[in-house]
Amino acid sequence: MKFSPRKVRLKDEREVLLRHVAVSDAPRIIEFVQGFVYEEEFVPLSEGEFNPSIDEEEHILSNYIERSNSLFLVAEYEGKLVANINVDGNQRKILRHTAVFGMGMHKDWQGCGLGTAILQAAIDWGRANPELELLFLQVYAENLAGLTLYRKMGFAEHGRIPGFFKQNGRYHDEISMHLRLK
């Protein structure tokens, strides 16, 4: 299902463009993710784990574009990628109505309403999508900003796994949340 690009004005008056990713964005996506992923404390990746080739990233992006129950949005400011959200629709027949999502942004874009804007765009898209009925996510229990955002957007907690993430010799609990779209 298509996503129509839209401009969003944030709390700090900056205006960003939310749009669906294009296959040609692959090099920019790699650069964007590598630019923040290892600095963020709540991203379950270790140094060097996100290192796809451009061909591999193009293949991943083309899957998001081709699958009717999946979405990959980017937020652009003055031509630079500043955030993304990917809704990964399940391809199994009995789970096709479900999708897991993840999002990321540079630290200097946190707190200005961008997370709310890009997540709301994905939720709106999911509600309009005839296939999707349920969005779910996994989040670090210590990620208070993320938990606050997800609860504000209507996500409910349905589970917790102690010690799910093991990062630098420390264990972190995982919280699972979901949102009914229909």
C-alpha positions as CSV (number, residue, x, y, z in Angstrom):
1,M,0.0,0.0,0.0
2,K,1.3,3.4,-1.0
3,F,2.3,6.2,1.4
4,S,1.8,9.8,0.3
5,P,4.7,12.0,1.2
6,R,3.9,14.7,3.8
7,K,5.6,17.6,5.4
8,V,5.3,17.9,9.2
9,R,6.1,20.9,11.3
10,L,7.8,19.9,14.6
11,K,7.6,21.6,18.0
12,D,10.8,23.5,17.3
13,E,9.3,24.8,14.0
14,R,11.6,22.7,11.8
15,E,9.7,21.1,8.9
16,V,10.6,17.6,7.9
17,L,9.4,15.5,4.9
18,L,8.1,12.0,5.7
19,R,8.3,9.8,2.7
20,H,8.5,6.1,1.7
21,V,12.0,4.9,1.2
22,A,13.3,4.3,-2.4
23,V,15.7,1.6,-3.4
24,S,18.1,4.4,-4.5
25,D,18.2,5.4,-0.8
26,A,20.3,2.4,0.1
27,P,23.7,4.1,0.5
28,R,22.0,6.9,2.5
29,I,20.2,4.4,4.8
30,I,23.5,2.6,5.5
31,E,25.2,5.9,6.3
32,F,22.3,7.2,8.4
33,V,22.0,4.0,10.5
34,Q,25.8,3.7,11.0
35,G,25.8,7.3,12.1
36,F,23.7,6.7,15.2
37,V,23.2,3.0,15.9
38,Y,26.4,2.4,17.8
39,E,26.0,5.6,19.9
40,E,22.5,4.8,21.1
41,E,22.2,2.8,24.3
42,F,18.9,1.2,23.4
43,V,19.7,-0.3,20.0
44,P,20.3,-4.0,20.1
45,L,23.3,-4.0,17.8
46,S,27.0,-4.2,18.7
47,E,29.8,-2.3,16.9
48,G,30.2,-3.5,13.3
49,E,27.0,-5.7,13.2
50,F,25.2,-3.4,10.8
51,N,27.4,-3.5,7.7
52,P,25.3,-4.5,4.7
53,S,26.6,-4.0,1.1
54,I,24.6,-1.6,-1.0
55,D,23.2,-4.6,-3.0
56,E,22.0,-6.2,0.2
57,E,20.4,-3.0,1.5
58,E,18.8,-2.4,-1.9
59,H,17.3,-5.9,-1.7
60,I,15.9,-5.2,1.8
61,L,14.4,-1.9,0.7
62,S,12.8,-3.4,-2.4
63,N,11.1,-6.0,-0.1
64,Y,9.6,-3.2,1.9
65,I,8.4,-1.5,-1.3
66,E,6.9,-4.6,-2.8
67,R,5.2,-6.1,0.2
68,S,1.7,-4.8,0.7
69,N,1.7,-5.1,4.5
70,S,5.2,-3.5,5.0
71,L,6.4,0.1,5.1
72,F,9.7,1.9,5.5
73,L,9.5,5.6,6.1
74,V,12.3,8.1,6.3
75,A,12.2,11.6,7.7
76,E,14.3,14.1,5.7
77,Y,15.4,17.6,6.7
78,E,17.2,19.8,4.2
79,G,18.0,16.6,2.2
80,K,19.5,14.7,5.1
81,L,17.9,11.6,6.7
82,V,17.2,12.2,10.3
83,A,14.8,9.4,11.3
84,N,13.2,6.2,10.0
85,I,10.5,3.7,10.9
86,N,10.1,0.3,9.4
87,V,6.9,-1.8,9.7
88,D,7.8,-5.3,8.8
89,G,4.6,-7.2,7.9
90,N,4.6,-10.9,8.5
91,Q,4.6,-13.0,5.3
92,R,3.1,-16.1,6.8
93,K,-0.6,-16.5,5.9
94,I,-1.9,-16.9,9.5
95,L,0.2,-14.0,10.7
96,R,-0.1,-11.7,7.7
97,H,-2.4,-9.3,9.7
98,T,0.5,-8.5,12.1
99,A,3.7,-6.4,11.8
100,V,6.6,-5.6,14.0
101,F,8.1,-2.2,13.8
102,G,11.3,-0.4,14.8
103,M,12.4,3.2,14.6
104,G,15.5,5.2,14.9
105,M,16.7,8.8,14.9
106,H,19.7,10.9,15.7
107,K,19.9,12.1,19.4
108,D,19.7,15.7,18.3
109,W,16.3,15.1,16.9
110,Q,14.8,13.6,20.0
111,G,12.3,15.6,22.0
112,C,11.1,17.8,19.2
113,G,8.0,15.7,18.2
114,L,9.6,13.8,15.3
115,G,9.1,10.4,17.0
116,T,5.4,11.1,17.5
117,A,5.1,12.4,13.9
118,I,6.7,9.4,12.2
119,L,5.0,6.8,14.5
120,Q,1.6,8.5,13.9
121,A,2.2,8.3,10.1
122,A,3.0,4.6,10.4
123,I,-0.1,4.0,12.5
124,D,-2.3,5.9,10.1
125,W,-0.9,3.9,7.2
126,G,-1.5,0.7,9.2
127,R,-5.1,1.6,10.0
128,A,-5.7,2.3,6.3
129,N,-4.0,-0.9,5.2
130,P,-6.7,-3.6,4.7
131,E,-4.3,-6.4,5.7
132,L,-2.9,-5.1,9.0
133,E,-4.7,-5.4,12.3
134,L,-1.9,-5.5,14.9
135,L,1.4,-3.7,15.4
136,F,3.9,-4.9,18.0
137,L,7.3,-4.0,19.2
138,Q,10.1,-4.9,21.6
139,V,11.8,-2.2,23.7
140,Y,14.4,-2.0,26.4
141,A,12.7,-1.6,29.8
142,E,15.1,1.2,30.6
143,N,14.1,3.2,27.4
144,L,11.8,5.5,29.3
145,A,11.5,8.0,26.3
146,G,10.5,5.1,24.0
147,L,8.0,3.7,26.5
148,T,6.4,7.1,27.1
149,L,6.0,7.6,23.3
150,Y,4.5,4.1,22.7
151,R,2.1,4.4,25.6
152,K,1.0,7.9,24.5
153,M,0.3,6.4,21.0
154,G,-1.9,3.7,22.5
155,F,0.4,0.7,22.7
156,A,-0.2,-1.7,25.6
157,E,2.3,-3.8,27.4
158,H,1.7,-7.5,27.1
159,G,4.9,-9.1,28.3
160,R,8.3,-8.7,29.8
161,I,11.4,-11.0,29.5
162,P,14.0,-10.4,32.2
163,G,17.6,-10.4,30.8
164,F,16.5,-10.6,27.2
165,F,19.2,-8.2,25.9
166,K,22.8,-8.9,26.9
167,Q,25.0,-5.9,26.0
168,N,28.6,-5.3,27.2
169,G,28.2,-8.0,29.9
170,R,25.0,-6.4,31.3
171,Y,21.5,-7.8,31.0
172,H,18.5,-5.7,30.2
173,D,14.8,-6.6,30.4
174,E,12.7,-6.5,27.2
175,I,9.1,-5.2,27.2
176,S,6.7,-6.4,24.5
177,M,3.9,-4.0,23.4
178,H,1.1,-4.0,20.9
179,L,-1.5,-1.8,19.3
180,R,-4.7,-3.0,17.7
181,L,-5.3,-1.1,14.5
182,K,-8.8,-2.4,13.8
